[in-house]
Amino acid sequence: MSAPWAAISVPLQPEALDDVTMTLHGLVGNAFAVESRPDDDAPWPITARAYVAPGAGQKAARRGVLRALHMLRLAGGGVVGEASETFVGADDYLTSWRAAHAPLRVGRRLVVVPPWLDPPADAAHRIPLVIEAGMAFGTGRHPTTQLALEALETCVARGDRVADVGAGSGILAIAAAKLGAARVTAFEQDPQARPTAEANLRANGAADRVTLVIPSRQRSCQNLRRSWLPTSWPTCTCG
Ligand SMILES: C[S@@+](CC[C@H](N)C(=O)[O-])C[C@H]1O[C@@H](n2cnc3c(N)ncnc32)[C@H](O)[C@@H]1O
């Protein structure tokens, strides 16, 4: 059997979801899953589970995740529970991670689908966004992504020009293009996001309408804006 992955689980209340997911994303990229149990009376309605790959850095990375979750627990005033750790084989990791990335209906017209699945038959009337987030932020599971997708549904008109500042996986840029935008410019400061965003553009047939602006090394949003956006565009907001 291959070396095991560490699976670090933490129970939490909905108020803590944002802090916990942003923290885990910073530490393990998208190698985490969130399970909700909204319908039962469990004291902790959500469990977040971070996975740490086997290898030389596993011990330090596990410690980093456990320490960060402990700090969130201390600061959280009862909305973050105690983390626990188990080890799972690579197949279990992949199976449980993929199970947590099932197709997701967003708003009235969109469905986010991972590349290894077909859109569900009962979502055939929806526009599929084929998204593999890799190490970039933007699986579609985060509430802020979903709110932005719902806003795009209502405000993008055919032929629009759209700027996506802080594109991550490219999910919002792709949604804008598929909702009818003629040109989308997607800015992202993290060079690691490029292969993921490029693959997602290809998977959605959107590469001809979306221009990625991702530096080869980290630069600030204002620098990206200065070099690419017309001065008439509104001040950028990252998110
Ligand atoms: C919360 S994620 C949003 C990703 C995606 N748009 C979504 O809605 O799921 C924010 C993204 O903005 C990027 N970002 C943060 N500051 C930035 C800046 N100054 N310039 C460009 N991108 C930035 C981050 O690297 C990250 O990928």
The ligand as an SDF file (V2000), in Angstrom:
LIG
                    3D

 27 29  0  0  0  0  0  0  0  0999 V2000
  -11.1970   34.2380   -2.4830 C   0  0  0  0  0  0  0  0  0  0  0  0
  -10.2690   33.8430   -3.9300 S   0  0  0  0  0  0  0  0  0  0  0  0
  -11.5620   33.9910   -5.1800 C   0  0  0  0  0  0  0  0  0  0  0  0
  -11.3570   33.0390   -6.3520 C   0  0  0  0  0  0  0  0  0  0  0  0
  -12.5440   33.0070   -7.3190 C   0  0  0  0  0  0  0  0  0  0  0  0
  -12.7170   34.3020   -7.9530 N   0  0  0  0  0  0  0  0  0  0  0  0
  -13.8180   32.6240   -6.5960 C   0  0  0  0  0  0  0  0  0  0  0  0
  -14.7030   33.4810   -6.4760 O   0  0  0  0  0  0  0  0  0  0  0  0
  -13.9380   31.4690   -6.1600 O   0  0  0  0  0  0  0  0  0  0  0  0
   -9.3710   35.3470   -4.1410 C   0  0  0  0  0  0  0  0  0  0  0  0
   -8.3040   35.2540   -5.2070 C   0  0  0  0  0  0  0  0  0  0  0  0
   -7.7940   36.5610   -5.3960 O   0  0  0  0  0  0  0  0  0  0  0  0
   -6.4040   36.4820   -5.5790 C   0  0  0  0  0  0  0  0  0  0  0  0
   -5.8620   37.7980   -5.2100 N   0  0  0  0  0  0  0  0  0  0  0  0
   -5.7250   38.3110   -3.9570 C   0  0  0  0  0  0  0  0  0  0  0  0
   -5.1620   39.5300   -4.0040 N   0  0  0  0  0  0  0  0  0  0  0  0
   -4.9600   39.8000   -5.3140 C   0  0  0  0  0  0  0  0  0  0  0  0
   -4.3970   40.9090   -5.9770 C   0  0  0  0  0  0  0  0  0  0  0  0
   -3.9280   41.9540   -5.3070 N   0  0  0  0  0  0  0  0  0  0  0  0
   -4.3300   40.8800   -7.3430 N   0  0  0  0  0  0  0  0  0  0  0  0
   -4.8140   39.8030   -8.0360 C   0  0  0  0  0  0  0  0  0  0  0  0
   -5.3400   38.7020   -7.4360 N   0  0  0  0  0  0  0  0  0  0  0  0
   -5.4170   38.7100   -6.0900 C   0  0  0  0  0  0  0  0  0  0  0  0
   -5.9780   35.3540   -4.6710 C   0  0  0  0  0  0  0  0  0  0  0  0
   -4.7090   34.8080   -5.0560 O   0  0  0  0  0  0  0  0  0  0  0  0
   -7.1250   34.3680   -4.8340 C   0  0  0  0  0  0  0  0  0  0  0  0
   -6.8700   33.4640   -5.8850 O   0  0  0  0  0  0  0  0  0  0  0  0
  1  2  1  0
  2  3  1  0
  2 10  1  0
  3  4  1  0
  4  5  1  0
  5  6  1  0
  5  7  1  0
  7  8  2  0
  7  9  1  0
 10 11  1  0
 11 12  1  0
 11 26  1  0
 12 13  1  0
 13 14  1  0
 13 24  1  0
 14 15  1  0
 14 23  1  0
 15 16  2  0
 16 17  1  0
 17 18  1  0
 17 23  2  0
 18 19  1  0
 18 20  2  0
 20 21  1  0
 21 22  2  0
 22 23  1  0
 24 25  1  0
 24 26  1  0
 26 27  1  0
M  CHG  2   2   1   9  -1
M  END
$$$$
